[in-house]
């Protein structure tokens, strides 16, 4: 957990208060029916469950496969290995 200076905490608190003022002024500028519809849509979005976490992948696995033709080279040992007859 990071420590923040007293000044930074005060600045963040002031920003939060200012944002609340801006939000309330913006909602107040909307027509009442549109404001209610907006509040309902926000409540619906917040009530949805969080998206499921993607499945855990093996360590070192890249999330995106390489593009065709850009696959990693085989290790030197695999390239020098002679086939058995």
RODO-952960 format. One line per field, with one value per residue: residue number from 0; x, y, z of N, C-alpha, C, O, CB in turn; residue in three letters. Coordinates in Angstrom, 1 decimal. Glycine has a CB too. Layout:
# residues N
resi	[NUM:...] $
n_u	[X:...] $
n_v	[Y:...] $
n_w	[Z:...] $
ca_u	[X:...] $
ca_v	[Y:...] $
ca_w	[Z:...] $
c_u	[X:...] $
c_v	[Y:...] $
c_w	[Z:...] $
o_u	[X:...] $
o_v	[Y:...] $
o_w	[Z:...] $
cb_u	[X:...] $
cb_v	[Y:...] $
cb_w	[Z:...] $
resn	[ALA:...] $
This chain:
# residues 85
resi	[0:1:2:3:4:5:6:7:8:9:10:11:12:13:14:15:16:17:18:19:20:21:22:23:24:25:26:27:28:29:30:31:32:33:34:35:36:37:38:39:40:41:42:43:44:45:46:47:48:49:50:51:52:53:54:55:56:57:58:59:60:61:62:63:64:65:66:67:68:69:70:71:72:73:74:75:76:77:78:79:80:81:82:83:84] $
n_u	[0.8:0.6:1.9:0.6:1.1:0.0:-0.9:-1.5:-3.6:-5.5:-5.9:-6.9:-9.3:-10.6:-10.9:-12.7:-15.0:-15.4:-16.0:-18.4:-20.0:-20.0:-21.3:-23.8:-24.7:-24.8:-26.7:-28.9:-29.3:-30.4:-33.5:-36.3:-37.4:-35.4:-33.3:-34.1:-34.2:-31.5:-30.4:-31.6:-30.5:-27.8:-28.0:-28.8:-26.6:-24.7:-25.7:-25.3:-23.5:-20.0:-17.7:-16.6:-13.4:-10.8:-9.6:-6.9:-3.7:-0.9:2.3:4.3:3.0:2.0:-0.7:-1.8:-1.7:1.1:1.5:0.7:3.6:5.3:6.1:7.9:11.3:12.5:14.3:17.9:18.9:16.8:16.9:19.4:19.2:19.4:17.4:16.3:17.0] $
n_v	[-1.2:2.2:5.2:8.4:11.9:14.4:16.7:15.6:13.9:15.7:17.1:15.1:14.6:17.1:17.1:15.0:16.1:18.2:16.9:15.5:17.8:18.7:16.5:16.5:19.0:18.5:16.5:17.9:19.6:18.1:17.0:16.0:13.4:12.2:12.3:10.6:8.2:8.0:7.6:5.2:3.5:3.6:2.4:-0.1:-1.0:-1.0:-3.0:-5.3:-8.5:-8.9:-9.4:-12.7:-14.0:-14.5:-17.8:-19.3:-19.2:-21.2:-20.7:-18.3:-18.4:-16.8:-14.4:-14.0:-15.8:-16.2:-14.4:-15.9:-17.3:-16.1:-17.6:-18.7:-19.7:-23.1:-24.6:-24.7:-27.2:-28.8:-28.2:-29.2:-31.9:-35.2:-37.2:-40.4:-43.5] $
n_w	[0.0:-0.8:0.5:0.9:0.6:2.9:1.6:-0.9:-0.3:0.6:-1.8:-3.5:-2.1:-2.4:-5.2:-5.5:-4.2:-6.0:-8.4:-7.7:-7.4:-10.1:-11.3:-10.1:-11.0:-13.8:-14.0:-13.0:-15.1:-17.0:-18.6:-16.5:-17.0:-18.6:-16.8:-14.8:-16.3:-16.9:-14.3:-13.7:-15.6:-14.8:-12.3:-13.0:-14.4:-12.4:-10.8:-12.1:-12.2:-11.7:-14.4:-15.3:-14.3:-16.6:-17.5:-15.6:-16.9:-18.0:-16.5:-18.1:-20.5:-23.4:-23.8:-26.3:-29.3:-31.5:-34.6:-37.9:-39.4:-37.7:-35.6:-32.7:-32.9:-33.0:-30.3:-30.1:-29.6:-30.5:-33.2:-34.1:-33.7:-34.8:-37.0:-36.1:-37.6] $
ca_u	[0.0:1.4:1.6:0.5:1.3:-1.2:-1.3:-2.1:-4.9:-6.4:-6.1:-7.9:-10.6:-11.2:-11.3:-13.9:-16.1:-15.7:-16.6:-19.8:-20.7:-20.2:-22.3:-25.1:-25.1:-25.1:-28.0:-29.9:-29.5:-31.2:-34.9:-36.5:-37.6:-34.1:-32.4:-34.5:-33.8:-30.1:-30.2:-32.0:-29.5:-26.6:-28.3:-28.8:-25.2:-24.0:-26.2:-24.8:-22.4:-18.7:-17.3:-15.7:-12.0:-10.4:-9.0:-5.5:-2.9:0.4:3.3:5.1:2.2:1.5:-2.1:-2.1:-0.8:1.9:0.9:1.3:4.9:6.1:6.2:9.2:12.2:12.8:15.6:19.1:19.0:15.9:17.3:20.5:18.9:19.3:16.4:16.7:16.6] $
ca_v	[0.0:3.4:6.3:9.6:13.0:15.1:17.6:14.8:13.4:16.9:17.4:14.1:14.9:18.3:16.6:14.2:17.0:19.0:16.0:15.4:19.0:18.7:15.5:17.0:20.1:18.0:15.8:18.9:20.3:17.2:16.9:15.1:12.0:11.7:12.2:9.3:7.1:7.8:7.0:3.8:2.7:3.5:1.4:-1.5:-1.4:-1.4:-4.2:-6.5:-9.1:-8.6:-10.4:-13.7:-13.9:-15.5:-19.0:-19.1:-19.9:-21.8:-19.6:-18.1:-18.5:-15.5:-14.4:-14.0:-16.6:-15.5:-14.3:-16.9:-17.0:-15.4:-18.5:-18.7:-20.7:-24.2:-24.4:-25.1:-28.6:-29.5:-28.0:-30.0:-33.3:-36.0:-38.2:-41.8:-44.3] $
ca_w	[0.0:-1.0:1.4:0.1:1.5:3.4:0.6:-2.0:0.2:0.5:-3.2:-4.0:-1.5:-3.1:-6.6:-5.4:-4.0:-7.2:-9.3:-7.2:-7.8:-11.5:-11.7:-9.7:-11.9:-15.1:-13.9:-12.8:-16.3:-17.9:-18.4:-15.4:-17.5:-19.0:-15.6:-14.2:-17.2:-16.7:-13.0:-13.7:-16.4:-14.0:-11.2:-13.7:-14.7:-11.2:-10.2:-12.9:-11.6:-12.4:-15.5:-14.8:-14.6:-17.6:-16.9:-15.4:-17.9:-17.5:-16.4:-19.3:-21.7:-23.9:-24.0:-27.7:-30.1:-32.5:-36.0:-38.8:-39.9:-36.7:-34.5:-32.2:-33.5:-32.1:-29.6:-30.9:-29.5:-31.4:-34.6:-34.4:-33.4:-36.1:-36.9:-36.0:-38.8] $
c_u	[0.9:1.0:1.6:0.6:0.0:-1.8:-2.0:-3.4:-5.9:-6.8:-7.1:-9.3:-11.3:-11.6:-12.6:-15.1:-16.4:-16.4:-18.1:-20.6:-21.0:-21.3:-23.7:-25.6:-25.5:-26.5:-29.1:-30.2:-30.3:-32.7:-35.2:-36.7:-36.2:-33.2:-32.8:-34.1:-32.3:-29.7:-30.5:-31.0:-28.2:-26.8:-28.3:-27.4:-24.4:-24.5:-25.8:-23.6:-21.1:-18.4:-16.4:-14.3:-11.7:-9.6:-7.5:-4.7:-1.6:1.4:4.1:4.3:1.8:0.0:-2.6:-1.2:0.0:1.2:1.5:2.6:5.8:6.3:7.7:10.0:12.3:14.1:16.7:19.2:18.0:16.3:18.4:20.3:18.8:18.2:16.9:16.2:16.2] $
c_v	[1.2:4.4:7.5:10.8:13.6:16.0:16.8:14.3:14.5:17.2:16.4:14.3:16.0:17.9:15.9:15.1:17.7:18.1:15.7:16.6:19.1:17.7:15.9:18.1:19.5:17.3:16.8:19.6:19.4:17.4:15.9:13.6:11.4:11.5:10.9:8.1:6.9:7.2:5.5:3.0:2.6:2.4:0.0:-1.9:-1.8:-2.6:-5.5:-7.2:-8.8:-9.7:-11.4:-13.6:-14.9:-16.7:-18.7:-19.9:-20.3:-20.6:-19.5:-18.2:-17.1:-15.5:-14.5:-14.9:-15.8:-15.5:-15.4:-16.5:-16.4:-16.3:-18.5:-19.9:-21.8:-24.0:-25.1:-26.6:-29.3:-29.4:-29.0:-31.5:-34.1:-37.0:-39.6:-42.6:-45.7] $
c_w	[0.0:0.1:0.6:1.1:1.9:2.3:-0.6:-1.6:0.1:-0.9:-3.8:-3.4:-2.1:-4.5:-6.5:-5.1:-5.2:-8.2:-9.0:-7.6:-9.3:-11.9:-11.3:-10.6:-13.3:-15.0:-13.7:-14.1:-17.3:-17.6:-17.3:-15.9:-17.9:-17.8:-14.9:-15.0:-17.0:-15.4:-13.0:-14.5:-15.6:-12.9:-11.8:-14.0:-13.5:-10.5:-10.9:-12.1:-12.4:-13.4:-14.8:-15.1:-15.7:-16.9:-16.7:-16.4:-17.3:-17.4:-17.7:-20.6:-22.1:-24.1:-25.4:-28.5:-31.1:-33.9:-36.9:-39.4:-38.9:-35.5:-34.0:-32.8:-32.5:-31.5:-30.4:-30.8:-30.4:-32.9:-35.0:-34.2:-34.7:-35.9:-36.8:-37.1:-38.3] $
o_u	[1.9:-0.2:2.4:0.3:-1.0:-3.0:-3.0:-4.4:-7.0:-8.0:-8.1:-10.2:-12.5:-12.7:-13.5:-16.2:-17.6:-17.3:-19.0:-21.7:-22.1:-22.1:-24.6:-26.8:-26.5:-27.3:-30.2:-31.3:-30.9:-33.1:-34.5:-36.2:-36.0:-32.4:-31.9:-33.7:-31.8:-28.9:-29.8:-30.6:-27.5:-25.9:-27.8:-27.1:-23.6:-23.7:-26.0:-22.8:-21.2:-18.9:-15.6:-14.0:-12.2:-9.1:-6.9:-5.1:-1.2:1.3:4.5:4.9:1.3:-0.5:-3.6:0.0:-0.5:0.4:2.6:2.7:6.9:6.5:8.6:9.5:12.3:15.0:16.5:19.6:18.4:16.0:18.5:21.2:18.0:18.0:18.0:15.0:15.8] $
o_v	[1.3:4.6:7.7:10.7:13.4:16.0:17.2:14.3:14.3:17.5:16.8:14.1:16.0:18.4:16.0:14.9:17.9:18.6:15.7:16.5:19.4:18.0:15.8:18.2:20.0:17.4:16.6:20.1:19.9:17.8:14.9:12.7:10.2:10.5:10.1:7.1:5.7:6.3:4.7:1.8:1.5:1.6:-0.9:-3.1:-2.7:-3.3:-6.6:-6.5:-8.5:-10.9:-11.1:-13.0:-16.0:-16.5:-18.1:-21.0:-19.9:-19.7:-20.5:-18.0:-16.3:-16.5:-15.0:-14.8:-14.7:-16.4:-15.9:-15.3:-16.1:-15.8:-18.3:-20.9:-21.6:-23.3:-25.9:-27.3:-30.4:-30.3:-29.4:-32.3:-33.6:-37.6:-39.9:-42.5:-46.5] $
o_w	[0.8:0.4:-0.4:2.3:1.2:2.1:-1.1:-2.4:-0.2:-1.2:-4.5:-4.1:-2.4:-4.9:-7.3:-5.7:-5.5:-8.9:-9.8:-8.0:-9.7:-12.8:-12.1:-10.9:-13.9:-15.9:-14.2:-14.3:-18.3:-16.5:-17.3:-15.2:-17.7:-17.9:-14.5:-14.4:-17.0:-15.3:-12.4:-14.1:-15.7:-12.6:-11.2:-13.8:-13.5:-9.8:-10.4:-11.6:-13.6:-13.3:-13.9:-16.2:-15.7:-15.8:-17.5:-16.8:-16.2:-18.2:-18.3:-21.7:-21.3:-24.5:-25.7:-28.3:-31.5:-34.2:-36.6:-39.8:-39.2:-34.4:-34.8:-33.1:-31.3:-32.0:-31.3:-31.7:-30.9:-33.6:-36.1:-34.5:-35.6:-34.9:-37.4:-37.6:-39.2] $
cb_u	[-1.0:1.3:2.7:-0.9:2.2:-0.9:-0.1:-1.1:-4.7:-5.8:-4.9:-7.3:-10.5:-10.1:-10.2:-13.7:-15.7:-14.4:-15.9:-19.8:-19.9:-18.9:-21.9:-25.1:-24.0:-24.0:-28.0:-29.4:-28.2:-30.8:-35.7:-37.8:-38.6:-33.4:-32.6:-36.1:-34.1:-29.4:-31.0:-33.4:-29.2:-26.2:-29.6:-29.7:-24.5:-24.1:-27.8:-24.4:-22.6:-17.6:-16.6:-16.2:-11.1:-9.5:-9.2:-5.1:-2.6:0.9:4.3:6.2:0.9:2.3:-2.7:-2.1:-1.6:3.3:1.1:0.2:4.7:5.4:5.8:9.2:13.6:12.7:15.5:20.3:18.7:14.5:17.6:21.7:17.7:20.7:15.4:16.2:17.7] $
cb_v	[0.0:4.0:6.4:9.7:14.1:15.9:18.3:13.7:12.8:18.1:17.4:12.7:15.1:19.4:15.8:13.2:18.0:19.5:14.6:15.1:20.3:18.4:14.2:17.4:21.1:17.0:14.8:19.9:20.7:15.8:16.7:15.5:12.0:12.7:13.4:9.3:7.4:9.2:7.8:3.6:3.5:4.8:1.7:-1.4:-0.2:-0.2:-4.1:-6.2:-10.7:-8.6:-9.7:-15.1:-14.2:-14.8:-20.3:-19.6:-18.9:-22.9:-19.9:-19.1:-19.4:-15.1:-13.2:-12.6:-17.8:-16.0:-12.9:-17.3:-16.1:-14.1:-20.0:-18.9:-20.1:-25.5:-25.1:-24.4:-29.0:-28.9:-26.6:-29.6:-33.5:-36.7:-38.1:-42.5:-44.4] $
cb_w	[1.2:-2.4:2.5:-0.6:0.8:4.7:0.0:-2.4:1.6:1.2:-4.1:-3.6:0.0:-3.2:-7.2:-4.2:-2.8:-7.8:-9.4:-5.7:-7.4:-12.2:-10.9:-8.2:-12.1:-15.5:-12.7:-11.8:-17.0:-17.7:-19.7:-14.6:-18.6:-20.0:-14.7:-14.0:-18.6:-16.8:-11.9:-14.4:-17.7:-13.4:-10.6:-15.0:-15.5:-10.2:-10.1:-14.3:-11.5:-11.4:-16.7:-15.2:-13.3:-18.7:-17.7:-14.0:-19.1:-18.4:-15.2:-19.4:-21.5:-25.2:-23.3:-28.3:-30.8:-32.7:-36.6:-39.9:-41.1:-36.3:-34.9:-30.7:-33.8:-32.9:-28.2:-30.4:-28.0:-31.2:-34.9:-33.5:-32.5:-36.4:-38.1:-34.6:-39.8] $
resn	[UNK:UNK:UNK:UNK:UNK:UNK:UNK:UNK:UNK:UNK:UNK:UNK:UNK:UNK:UNK:UNK:UNK:UNK:UNK:UNK:UNK:UNK:UNK:UNK:UNK:UNK:UNK:UNK:UNK:UNK:UNK:UNK:UNK:UNK:UNK:UNK:UNK:UNK:UNK:UNK:UNK:UNK:UNK:UNK:UNK:UNK:UNK:UNK:UNK:UNK:UNK:UNK:UNK:UNK:UNK:UNK:UNK:UNK:UNK:UNK:UNK:UNK:UNK:UNK:UNK:UNK:UNK:UNK:UNK:UNK:UNK:UNK:UNK:UNK:UNK:UNK:UNK:UNK:UNK:UNK:UNK:UNK:UNK:UNK:UNK] $
